[in-house]
Amino acid sequence: MIDVALFGAGRIGNIHAANVAREQGVRLKYVVDVNQDAAQKLAARHGAQPAGVAKVFDDRDVGAVLICSSTDTHADLIMSAAAAGKQIFCEKPIDLAIDRARGCAEAVRRAGVTCMIGFQRRFDPTFAALKSRLDAGAIGAPEMLIVTSRDPGAPPIPYIKSSGGIFKDMLIHDFDIFRWILDDDAVSVHASASCLVDPAIAEAGDVDSTAVTIRTKRGRLCQINTSRRAAYGYDQRFEVLGTGGMLQAGNHTPTEVVASTTKSVSRDLPLHFFLERYRAAYANEIAHFFAVLAGKEPLRTTIADGLKALELAEAATTSWREGRVVQLEAA
Ligand SMILES: NC(=O)c1ccc[n+]([C@@H]2O[C@H](COP(=O)([O-])OP(=O)(O)OC[C@H]3O[C@@H](n4cnc5c(N)ncnc54)[C@H](O)[C@@H]3O)[C@@H](O)[C@H]2O)c1
């Protein structure tokens, strides 16, 4: 039996707590949130106790922590958890500052603990099936990747202001998809971006629509297009062109019903947003975390992956701000 503490009883914390509660041999012992009401409610739902930070790190029985609190808390909590010898699952991004994120990676390495970063898209059944076929040689060697990643609507302006910008907040997932699918390092990044959805986003210093082009060490190309607005719902697709064909991963819909009439052929809109679209992925990533701790699986989304995605987000931000191609040192 492994005792677990969860930080952050917000949107993603609620999802992860429910998935932890389903795991055999795992007990959610503490929920920590500066919003005591939120901590109390989530703890009560799963038979856990609301607690403060010190109680978690002083409790020798707590084997693992899940960091699901606001982004600006991640780095300090990773450092404290590593120092206390706890195994770590942390939501993306590690931090908004690359130096602090590197410091976290060093602390994790020194402590010798596991630190999984929440890139749940790798655990989505459709995306994972595409990756398996790609690895099995279904389309030969991959040459180009096109990623479409559009939200149904923009988050509130206070969120935008503290998010670190669209590249670190939103595209960080797409940069991880790029690295995972092409299994290659970026040598150059060019990001073009506009504010087309809401002028208040521009006033907050950010953009809401982006077009990013990445070139890899082996000359492969990736295009990522993102928007904070898609009138038809959450749009999450990608396609890989290889020497022998193409693989495409599409959206998920609530049902597979297709209605054909004299006027049109229609089907359901995509599942509304990330909580619905990635429900299975979130469950799979938490199951993976505990399988790793039990020694049954090698870790698939490491703190090094979190750092690489953050480096790409930083490069894309620079490219957009300075209007130039940013060259990266290929690892
Ligand atoms: N992987 C994904 O798909 C995904 C999706 C959403 C959010 N996230 C990430 O998860 C994190 C949380 O996002 P959210 O959407 O759940 O936000 P949220 O605002 O719904 O929840 C964050 C919670 O953290 C709490 N909190 C703030 N400071 C704290 C502290 N010092 N200690 C403990 N709790 C604290 C807040 O009170 C709040 O309840 C962010 O880093 C975000 O980037 C990842």
The ligand as an SDF file (V2000), in Angstrom:
LIG
                    3D

 44 48  0  0  0  0  0  0  0  0999 V2000
   -2.1550   18.1650  -18.4600 N   0  0  0  0  0  0  0  0  0  0  0  0
   -3.2510   18.8480  -18.6900 C   0  0  0  0  0  0  0  0  0  0  0  0
   -4.0080   18.5610  -19.6060 O   0  0  0  0  0  0  0  0  0  0  0  0
   -3.6050   19.9790  -17.7950 C   0  0  0  0  0  0  0  0  0  0  0  0
   -4.9000   20.5000  -17.8410 C   0  0  0  0  0  0  0  0  0  0  0  0
   -5.2110   21.5490  -16.9810 C   0  0  0  0  0  0  0  0  0  0  0  0
   -4.2690   22.0630  -16.1270 C   0  0  0  0  0  0  0  0  0  0  0  0
   -3.0100   21.5640  -16.1420 N   0  0  0  0  0  0  0  0  0  0  0  0
   -1.9860   22.1090  -15.2330 C   0  0  0  0  0  0  0  0  0  0  0  0
   -2.3890   21.7810  -13.9020 O   0  0  0  0  0  0  0  0  0  0  0  0
   -2.1310   22.8710  -13.0250 C   0  0  0  0  0  0  0  0  0  0  0  0
   -3.4400   23.2920  -12.3480 C   0  0  0  0  0  0  0  0  0  0  0  0
   -4.3540   23.6940  -13.3380 O   0  0  0  0  0  0  0  0  0  0  0  0
   -5.9450   23.7250  -13.0520 P   0  0  0  0  0  0  0  0  0  0  0  0
   -6.5540   23.9830  -14.3760 O   0  0  0  0  0  0  0  0  0  0  0  0
   -6.3570   22.5410  -12.2620 O   0  0  0  0  0  0  0  0  0  0  0  0
   -6.0350   25.0390  -12.1700 O   0  0  0  0  0  0  0  0  0  0  0  0
   -7.1110   25.4020  -11.0400 P   0  0  0  0  0  0  0  0  0  0  0  0
   -6.9900   26.8730  -10.8650 O   0  0  0  0  0  0  0  0  0  0  0  0
   -8.4370   24.8020  -11.3520 O   0  0  0  0  0  0  0  0  0  0  0  0
   -6.5510   24.6610   -9.7260 O   0  0  0  0  0  0  0  0  0  0  0  0
   -5.3390   25.0130   -9.1280 C   0  0  0  0  0  0  0  0  0  0  0  0
   -5.5000   24.7890   -7.6400 C   0  0  0  0  0  0  0  0  0  0  0  0
   -4.2260   24.9930   -7.0260 O   0  0  0  0  0  0  0  0  0  0  0  0
   -4.4770   25.6210   -5.7670 C   0  0  0  0  0  0  0  0  0  0  0  0
   -3.2520   26.2220   -5.2490 N   0  0  0  0  0  0  0  0  0  0  0  0
   -2.6940   27.4270   -5.5460 C   0  0  0  0  0  0  0  0  0  0  0  0
   -1.5690   27.6050   -4.8300 N   0  0  0  0  0  0  0  0  0  0  0  0
   -1.3970   26.4890   -4.0730 C   0  0  0  0  0  0  0  0  0  0  0  0
   -0.4180   26.0790   -3.1460 C   0  0  0  0  0  0  0  0  0  0  0  0
    0.6400   26.8530   -2.8520 N   0  0  0  0  0  0  0  0  0  0  0  0
   -0.5660   24.8680   -2.5640 N   0  0  0  0  0  0  0  0  0  0  0  0
   -1.6270   24.0740   -2.8590 C   0  0  0  0  0  0  0  0  0  0  0  0
   -2.5920   24.4160   -3.7330 N   0  0  0  0  0  0  0  0  0  0  0  0
   -2.4740   25.6070   -4.3400 C   0  0  0  0  0  0  0  0  0  0  0  0
   -5.5750   26.6280   -6.0840 C   0  0  0  0  0  0  0  0  0  0  0  0
   -6.2280   27.0810   -4.9080 O   0  0  0  0  0  0  0  0  0  0  0  0
   -6.4830   25.7840   -6.9790 C   0  0  0  0  0  0  0  0  0  0  0  0
   -7.4570   25.0730   -6.2410 O   0  0  0  0  0  0  0  0  0  0  0  0
   -1.4860   23.9710  -13.8790 C   0  0  0  0  0  0  0  0  0  0  0  0
   -0.0950   23.8770  -13.7490 O   0  0  0  0  0  0  0  0  0  0  0  0
   -1.8940   23.6180  -15.3060 C   0  0  0  0  0  0  0  0  0  0  0  0
   -0.9310   24.0160  -16.2780 O   0  0  0  0  0  0  0  0  0  0  0  0
   -2.6690   20.5320  -16.9360 C   0  0  0  0  0  0  0  0  0  0  0  0
  1  2  1  0
  2  3  2  0
  2  4  1  0
  4  5  1  0
  4 44  2  0
  5  6  2  0
  6  7  1  0
  7  8  2  0
  8  9  1  0
  8 44  1  0
  9 10  1  0
  9 42  1  0
 10 11  1  0
 11 12  1  0
 11 40  1  0
 12 13  1  0
 13 14  1  0
 14 15  2  0
 14 16  1  0
 14 17  1  0
 17 18  1  0
 18 19  2  0
 18 20  1  0
 18 21  1  0
 21 22  1  0
 22 23  1  0
 23 24  1  0
 23 38  1  0
 24 25  1  0
 25 26  1  0
 25 36  1  0
 26 27  1  0
 26 35  1  0
 27 28  2  0
 28 29  1  0
 29 30  1  0
 29 35  2  0
 30 31  1  0
 30 32  2  0
 32 33  1  0
 33 34  2  0
 34 35  1  0
 36 37  1  0
 36 38  1  0
 38 39  1  0
 40 41  1  0
 40 42  1  0
 42 43  1  0
M  CHG  2   8   1  16  -1
M  END
$$$$
